[in-house]
Amino acid sequence: MVLGEVYFWTNTIKDWRNLLKPDKYKQLIIQALLELKQKNLFAVYGLVIMPNHLHLLWEPLQKNGREMPHASFNKITSHEIIKDLKLQHQEVLPYFKVQEKERQYRIWQRDALAVLMDSKAKFEQKLLYIHLNPLQEKWNLAASPEDYYWSSARFYETGEDTFNLFTHYGERFE
């Protein structure tokens, strides 16, 4: 990822496990995004958090020290989820155990998908895609995009920013 460019970013839980099904982990993701956004590390234009992955439309603006914003996001969320699993759900931890020198557990799969959004049309196509994600037959998480709480769809439909997180893409793609 390059600073100052907008990306469609997909981050998946290791082995596609439905770890994000509990709302407490979705809230943890929102909290991490808010903390990093307050440091002006990125702008978030679109979001959906699904049971085993998340999609973001975002623009990294500056590094967090030497670290890119997406690396900071992964580090923070992994740390907090592992901490919770150790305290409350030890039976789940073995699913995330890895044989790696730098870590004992891996929450996010390696190499998240990052696709450059180099046009407004491409951006709008991806925004529609993420907003319709919860409605897919496989998930059936809501009747309409704006009904799914863990999404930016309500923001674009009503202007209500429940999470105080989003920047309207019209401000970026004028």
C-alpha positions in Angstrom: 0.0 0.0 0.0 1.1 3.5 -0.8 0.4 6.5 1.4 -2.2 8.9 -0.1 -3.9 6.3 -2.3 -7.3 4.8 -1.7 -7.6 1.0 -1.4 -10.2 -1.7 -1.2 -8.7 -3.9 1.6 -9.9 -7.3 2.6 -8.6 -8.8 5.8 -9.5 -12.4 6.6 -9.4 -14.3 9.9 -6.9 -17.2 9.8 -8.4 -20.3 8.1 -11.6 -18.3 7.5 -12.9 -19.1 11.0 -15.9 -17.1 12.2 -14.0 -15.4 15.0 -15.7 -12.1 14.4 -19.2 -13.4 14.9 -19.4 -12.0 18.5 -20.1 -8.3 18.6 -17.3 -7.7 21.1 -14.7 -8.4 18.4 -16.5 -6.2 15.9 -16.5 -3.4 18.5 -12.8 -4.1 19.2 -12.1 -3.5 15.4 -14.1 -0.3 15.4 -12.2 0.9 18.5 -8.8 0.1 16.9 -9.9 2.0 13.7 -11.0 5.0 15.8 -7.7 5.1 17.8 -5.6 5.0 14.6 -7.9 7.5 12.8 -7.5 10.0 15.7 -3.8 9.9 15.0 -4.7 10.9 11.4 -3.1 7.7 10.0 -5.9 7.1 7.5 -9.4 8.1 6.2 -12.1 5.4 6.2 -14.6 5.7 3.3 -16.3 2.3 3.6 -16.5 -0.7 5.9 -18.2 -4.0 6.5 -17.3 -6.4 9.3 -18.4 -10.0 8.5 -18.1 -13.1 10.7 -14.7 -14.1 9.2 -13.4 -11.1 7.3 -13.7 -7.4 6.9 -13.6 -5.1 3.9 -12.4 -1.5 4.2 -12.2 1.3 1.7 -9.5 3.5 3.1 -6.6 5.8 2.4 -3.4 5.5 4.5 -2.2 9.0 5.2 0.9 8.6 7.2 2.9 6.0 9.0 2.6 5.1 12.7 6.2 5.6 13.5 7.9 3.2 11.1 4.8 1.1 10.6 2.2 1.4 7.9 -1.4 2.0 9.3 -2.7 -1.4 8.2 0.2 -3.1 10.1 -0.7 -1.2 13.2 -4.3 -2.1 12.8 -3.5 -5.8 12.5 -1.1 -5.7 15.5 -3.6 -3.9 17.8 -6.6 -6.0 16.9 -4.6 -9.3 17.1 -3.2 -8.4 20.5 -6.6 -7.5 21.9 -8.4 -10.5 20.5 -5.7 -12.9 21.8 -5.8 -11.2 25.2 -9.6 -11.8 25.3 -9.3 -15.4 24.1 -6.8 -16.1 26.8 -9.1 -14.7 29.4 -12.5 -15.9 28.2 -12.1 -18.5 25.5 -9.0 -20.6 26.0 -10.6 -23.5 24.1 -10.5 -21.4 20.9 -6.8 -20.4 21.1 -5.4 -23.6 19.6 -7.1 -22.8 16.3 -4.8 -19.8 16.0 -1.5 -21.3 17.2 1.3 -21.0 14.7 4.9 -22.1 14.5 6.5 -18.8 13.7 9.5 -17.1 15.3 7.9 -13.7 15.8 4.5 -14.9 17.3 2.7 -17.7 19.0 -0.7 -17.0 17.6 -2.0 -15.6 14.3 -5.4 -14.0 14.1 -5.3 -12.5 10.6 -4.3 -14.5 7.5 -1.1 -13.2 5.9 -1.2 -10.9 2.9 -4.5 -9.1 3.1 -5.9 -8.2 -0.3 -5.3 -4.5 -1.2 -6.7 -3.2 -4.5 -6.0 0.3 -5.6 -9.1 2.4 -6.2 -7.9 4.6 -9.1 -11.3 5.8 -10.2 -14.6 6.9 -8.7 -16.5 4.2 -10.7 -14.2 1.5 -9.3 -14.6 2.8 -5.8 -18.4 3.0 -6.1 -18.5 -0.6 -7.4 -16.5 -1.8 -4.4 -18.6 0.3 -2.0 -21.8 -1.3 -3.3 -20.1 -4.8 -3.1 -19.2 -4.4 0.6 -22.6 -2.9 1.5 -24.4 -5.9 -0.1 -22.0 -8.5 1.5 -24.2 -9.0 4.6 -27.2 -9.7 2.4 -25.7 -12.6 0.5 -27.6 -15.9 0.9 -24.5 -17.4 2.6 -24.7 -14.8 5.4 -28.2 -13.4 5.5 -27.3 -11.0 8.2 -29.7 -8.2 7.3 -32.7 -7.4 5.1 -31.2 -4.3 3.7 -27.6 -2.9 3.6 -28.4 0.0 6.1 -29.9 -2.5 8.6 -26.6 -4.2 9.1 -25.0 -2.4 12.0 -21.3 -3.2 11.3 -21.2 -1.4 8.0 -20.9 2.1 6.5 -24.2 1.5 4.5 -26.3 3.5 7.0 -23.8 6.4 6.8 -24.3 6.6 3.1 -28.0 6.0 3.2 -28.9 8.4 6.1 -25.8 10.4 6.9 -25.7 8.9 10.4 -22.2 7.9 11.4 -22.8 5.6 14.3 -19.1 5.0 14.8 -17.8 8.6 14.1 -15.4 6.9 11.7 -16.3 7.7 8.2 -15.3 10.3 5.6 -17.7 10.6 2.6 -15.9 9.5 -0.5 -17.3 12.5 -2.3 -14.7 14.5 -0.4 -12.0 12.4 -2.0 -13.3 11.7 -5.5 -14.6 15.1 -6.6 
